[in-house]
Amino acid sequence: MQRLLLLFCLSVPLLAQDPPGAPKPRPDLRDSSSQTPRVPEARVAPRPARDTGLGAVKRLTSLPFVRNQTLLGITLYGPAFAATVADRPVPAAAAYMVMAGGSFFAAAELARDMQITEAIEMLATRAPILGAAAGAAAQYAMTGKNDYAAGIFFGSLLGTTGALTLGRRLSTGAAMASVFGAEVTAGLAVGTMYAFDQDYGNARARAAVGAGAGILGMQLGAMYGTYSRYNVTAGDVRALWTSGLIGAATGGAFVANGHPGHKTSTLAVLGGSAVGLVAGDRLLVRRIDHTPSEGTLVGVAGIAGGLMGGGVAVLVGSSDRFNAATAALGAVGAASGVWMAERWMGSRPDAGRRVSERLRVSPQALALAAARVPGSHPLVRFTF
C-alpha cells in the first residue's frame, strides 16, 4: 500500500507536464508592466437562423389580410350569402357558417400564392364594403324592393376581386385615394340629386347614380394618387377628410340662420366641402407628406378645435344655440387645431417636390449662352 501511494504521488507532476513533442510557449521578454492582461473569450451558442427572405416578408404582410378577410367573412360575406341562398333558419345558419369559415381558408390560400402588399391589404379591407353598398344600390335601382342581399353579396365579392387586381399596381397612398374618391364622388352625386329632387320621390335614380359615381370615383381617386405631380400618402388622404369636413361646416354657417330649404342648405354644405377639399389639397397634400398616424392626428386636432369653438359659441350665444355663429366658430376652431397640429409635427416637405427643389435652371446662363458670351455658364444645377 505504501508503494502504491508513493507511485501515485510521483505520477501527478508527470501528468501535469506537456506530452513529448508538444510545442512549448516562448518566453515573453517584454516588461510585464506594459503587457495587457488577456481576457478569455466567451463562447456564445449560435443562434438559430432566421428567415429574412421573401417568405418572411410574405408572412408578415399577409397576416392583416387574412385577419381582415376572416372578419369580413363573419360580418359581411357570411350574412349576405346566407340571406341570398336560403329563406329558412337552419339552411341560412349552415350557409353562414360555411361562408364565414371558408373566408379564412380562401384568404390564406390567396396569401400563399400571391404577394400581399400594403395597398392590396388596405383595398381588400375597404373595397368589399364599398362594393356591397354599390351592389345594394344597383339592385334597389333595378327592382325598387328592399330585398338586396344578393346585391350586397356579389358587390362585396366584386370589390374584393377589384382590390386584388387594382392593388398590384398602386401605392398605398393611391389605394387610399381610390377609396376616398369613391366615397366623395358618390356623396357629392347623391347630395346634388337630393338637392334638386323637390318631391323626394326619385330614390331609385339616386341609388343608381350613387352606385355609378362610386365606381367612377374609385378610378378617379386612383389616378389622382398615381399621376399627381406631388406625392400622395395615406396620411394625406386622411387629412383631406378633415379639410372637407371643415369646409362643410363653413358652408353650413352661411345658411344656419333663418329657415333655408333643403336645396339651399344641401348645396351650401356640398359646396363648402368641395372648397375644403381643394384647400386641403393645396395647403396639406402638396406641401407636406403625412404618415397615417399624422393624418389621424390632424383629424383629432380638427375635432378638438371644432368642439372648443362650438362650445365658446354656445356659451356666449343667445337662446338659439345652434346658429351661424356656432358653425362659424366651430369651423375656425377646427382649422386652428389643424394648424397647431402641423406646427407640432414639424416641416416635412412633400417627396414629389424634392427633385424640383434640388434642380435649378439658370435663366441668366441661358441668355449668356444664347448670346455666345465667352466663359463658363452653368445651365443646370442639381444638389444632392
N, C-alpha and C positions, 0 to 999 in steps of 0.2 A: 504494500500500500504506500509506503514512504517513497519507494522508487517511482511509482506511477505519479504521485503528487509532484515529485521533483521533475519528472519528464514533462508534465503539463506546464509548470512554471517556466521551463526553458523554451517551450514551444510558442508561448504567447508573444514574445517580442519578435520571434522569427516570422510569425504570421502577419505582424504589423508592417514588416518591411516590404518594399516593392519586389515583385517577382523578377527573376533573372531576365535580362533583355529589355525591360521596361524603360522608356525614356525618363531620364532624371531631370528635374527642373533646374534651370540655370540660375545661379545666384544673382540677385539684383544688387548691383554695386552702387545704385543711386542713394542719395541721402534719404533716410526714412521720413524726415520731416516734410519732404516735397512730394511724397507719394500720396495718392488719393486712395482711400480705402475702397475696395471693390465690394459692391453690394450684389449678393447673389440674385440672379434673375428669377422672377416668379413665373412659374408655369401656369398658363391660363388654358383652361379647357376650350377647345374650338367650339364656336357657336354653330348651331345648325344653319345651313344655307337657307337664305330667304328667296322667295320667288319674286324677283323685281322685274320680270319681263312683262310681256303683253298679257299673259294670263292673270297676273296680279292686278293689272290696271283694269282689265275687263271685269274681274270680280268686284273690285271696289266701286266702279261706276255703274254696275248693273244692279247692285243691291237696292238703291232707292227705286229703280224702275220696277223691279219685281215686287217690292213692298207696295208701291202706289197702285200698280195694276191689280194686285190682290184686293186692296181696299176698294178700288173701283168695281171689281167683280162683286164684292159684298154689298156695296151701296148703290150701284148703277146697273151694271150688266145683268146681275142676277135678278133683281126685281123686275126690270123691263122684260127680260126673257121669259120669266115665269108668267107675267101678265099677258104676254103675246101668244104663247103656245098652249096655255091651259086656262080654263074657266072654273075649275073646282079646286078646293083647298089642297087635297092630297097630291094630285099631279102638279099643282103650282109649287108646292113645297119641294117636291122632288126635283122639278126643273130648276128652282132657285139654288138648291144645294149643288146640283151638277155644275151649273154655270159659275157659281161663286167659288167652288173648289177648283174647277178647271182653269180659272183665270190664273191661278198661281203656276200651274204646270205649263200653261201656254206662255206666260211671261218668262219663266225660267228657261224654256226651250229657245225662245227668241234671243234671250240674253246670251245663251251659249253659242248660237250660230252667228250673231252679228255684234259689232262693236256698238255699245250703247254710249253715246256721247251725252254731255250735259244738255245740249239742245234737244236731243231726242227725248231724254227723260223729262224735261220740262214740258215739251209739246205733248208727249204722250199722257201727261197728267191732266193738262188743261183742255186739249183739243177734244177728248171724248165728251166733256161737259158741254162745250160749245156745239159739238155735233149733235148731242142729244137735244139741245134747245132748238137747233135748226131743223132737226128731223121732226120734232113735235110741232113746230110752227108750220112746216111744209105739209104735214098730214092734216092739221087743222084747216089750213088754207084750202086743201083739196076736198075734204069731206065736210067740214063745218061741225064735226062732232067732237066731244070732249074725250073720246077714247083714242089716245095717241100713244099707246105703249109701244106699238111696232115702230113708229117713227123715232121714239127715244132709243130703242134698242139698235136699230140699223144705223141711225145717225151717230150714236156713240162708237159703233164699230168702224164706220167710215172715218170718224175723227181720229181714231187710233191708227188706222191704216195710213191716213194722210200724214199724221205726225211721224210715223216710221219712215215714210218716203221723203217728206219735205225736210225733216230734221237732219238728214245726212249732209245736206249742202248749206246749212245755215249755222251761223254762230249763235251763241247763247243770247246775245242782245237782239239779233234778228228774229230768233224764235220767240222771245218775249214780245217783240214789237209786232209780230204777226198776230198773237193773241190779243194784244192791245188794239190793233187795227180792227179786228173782227168785232170786238165789244163796242168800240167807239162808233164805228160805221153803222152797226145795227141800231145802236141807241139813237144816233142822230137821225137816221132814216125813219125809224118808228116814231120818234118825237115830232119830226116835221109833219108826218102824215096825221098824227093825232092833233096837231095844232090846226090843220086846215080841215079836219073832219068835224063839221058842226053838229051833226046828229049822233055821233059816236057809234054809228051802225056799220062801219066798214072794218070790222075786226079781222075778217079773213084776208082782206087786202093788206092790212098792216102786218099780219103774220107772214104772208108771202114775201113782202118787201123786206121785212126784218131778216128772214132766212137767206134771201139772196144777197142782201147787203152784208151779212156776216161772212158769207163765203168770199165775196169780193174783197171785203176789208182785210181778211186774213192774207190774201195775196198782196194787197197794197202795203200792209204793215211789214211783210217780209221784204218787199222791195225797198221800203223806207230804211229798214235796218241794214240792208245789204249794200245798196248803191248810194247812200248818203256820202257826201264829201267828208263828213266828220264821223267819229266813232260813236256808235250807239251801243250802250251796255244795258244789261238787265236792270241795273240800278237807275239808269237814265229813264227807262220806261216807267219805273215806279214813281220817279219824281214827276213825270208827266201827268200821272193821275192826280197828284196833289195840285199841280198848277191848273189842271182842268176844273177841279172842284172849287178852287179859289175863284176862277173866272165865273163859274156858275153862280156862286154866292154874290159876286159883284153884279152880275146881270139881274139877279133877283132883287138887289137893293133898289133898282130903278123902278120896279113895279110893285114893291111891297106895300106901299101906301095906296090907299084907295081900294077899289074893287075891280081890278082888271079881269077880262075874260080869260078863258083857258088858252086862247090863241096868243094873246099878248104875253101872258106870263110864261107859256111854254117857249115861245120864240126868244124871249129875253134870256131865259136860263140857257137855252141851247146856244144862242149867240155868245153869251158870256163864256160858256165852257169852251167854245171854239177859239175865242180870243185867248183864253187862258192856256190852251194847248199850244197855240202859236208862240205866246210869250215864254212858256216853259221850254219850247224847242230852242228859241233864240238865246235865252238867258241861262239855262241849265244844261241842256243836252250838248249844245255846240261848244260851250266853254269849259265844261268840267266832265270828267269821267267818274261816275258814281258806281261803287260796288253795291251789290244787293242790300247789304246791311246799311249802307249810307243812304240808299234810296228809301229804305224803310224809316230811317231816322228823319229824313226830310218830311215824310208823311206824318210822323208822330209830332214833330215840331210844328207843322202846319195845323194839326188838330188842336194842339195845346194852345197855340196863339189864337186860333179862332174861338176857342172856348173862353179865353180871357177877354178877348174883345167883345164877344157877345154878352158875357157876364157884366162887363162895365156898362154896356148899353142898357141892359135890363135894370141895373141898379139906379142909373140916373134917368131912366126913361119915365114916360107917363104911364097911365093905366093900360094903354095899348102896348104890351110888352114886345110883341113881335112886329116890327115895322122896318122902315128903310134904314134907320139908324142901327138897329140890331144887325141886319145883314151887312151893312157897310163896315161897321166896326169889327164884325167877325171876319170879313174878308181882309181888312187891314191887319188885324192881329195874326191871321194865318200867314199872310205874306211876310210879316215881320218875323214870325217864327221860322219860316224857311230861310230868310236872310241870315238870321242868327245861327241856324244850323250849318249853313255854308261857311260862315266865319269860323265856327268851331272846328270844322273838318279840315280847313286849310285849303290852299290852292293846289289843284291837280289839273294841269292843262289837258285838254282833250287830245287823245293819242292821234287822232286823224289830223290834227293841226300842227304836230311837232315837226313834220317834214317841211311844211311850208314856212314855219318859223325859223328853221335852220337854213333854209335855202334863200339866198339873197341874190337878186339880179340888179346890177348897177346900170341905171339909165344913162348916167354920165359917161360910163365906159363905152356903152353902145354908141353914143353920139361921137365920142372921140375916135372910136374905131371906124365909124362910117365916114368921118372927115379925114381919115388916114393921117392922123396926128402921130408923129413918131413917139415911141415909148411903150411901156408895158401897161395894158389896161385890162385888169381882171373883170371879166364879164359876169361870172357866176361865182358865188362864194357859198360853201356848204360847211357848216361847223358840226363837229361830232360831239 
